[in-house]
Amino acid sequence: MSKKITALLLFFTLLITATGATYDNETYIISGIKETNTLTSSKDKHWYKFETTVDNGDIYIYLSNTTAPVRFNVYDSNKKQIVWGNSSYFNSLTKGTYYIEVYPSSWGNSHSSGSYDLLATYSDGNSSHNPATHEPNDTRENAFTLTSGKNITSSLPSSFDRDFYKITTTADNGDVYIYLSNTTAPVRFNV
């Protein structure tokens, strides 16, 4: 009898380990689509999953509108932690499956719940953009194509937002002029 109980306990231990119990019930996060959620206790955690389709493609994670101290961890498909942060993360990753864990940070008795917005933009093979906002364009692979001589209007809703645009030239030698106007805050760009 004790061998059966031991074997059964070993089986359940292996089952919990093999299924990655901490990753259960993750929400698939779509590139460029904001997720709004609320942590309801100091022990609450939310898990998100995404898949990149481009090797060395950009990933941009942005945590905002927090009503309590909140942090995030990013894990690869082998459940190895890549990075932690409390506001944003920008880097290039290999093609694959990744997880984001959002959790309370040192709430103590100060907070019993906290809401947040989470945005992840990554290379997913989708090249369509919202015609009004040009989003998602937070990575090089999702850059919005500019047309020569045509003005566009856009916004950066926070200091952590970044937008990528691309241009195509038709001559080997020539001039390119990029002009920012009507800015309501200090903005800079790199070429």
Secondary structure as GFF3:
##gff-version 3
##sequence-region A 1 191
A	DSSP	alpha_helix	2	19	.	.	.	ID=ss1
A	DSSP	three_ten_helix	21	23	.	.	.	ID=ss2
A	DSSP	beta_strand	27	28	.	.	.	ID=ss3
A	DSSP	beta_strand	35	39	.	.	.	ID=ss4
A	DSSP	beta_strand	46	52	.	.	.	ID=ss5
A	DSSP	beta_strand	57	64	.	.	.	ID=ss6
A	DSSP	beta_strand	70	76	.	.	.	ID=ss7
A	DSSP	beta_strand	81	85	.	.	.	ID=ss8
A	DSSP	beta_strand	88	93	.	.	.	ID=ss9
A	DSSP	beta_strand	96	104	.	.	.	ID=ss10
A	DSSP	beta_strand	114	122	.	.	.	ID=ss11
A	DSSP	beta_strand	144	145	.	.	.	ID=ss12
A	DSSP	beta_strand	165	166	.	.	.	ID=ss13
###
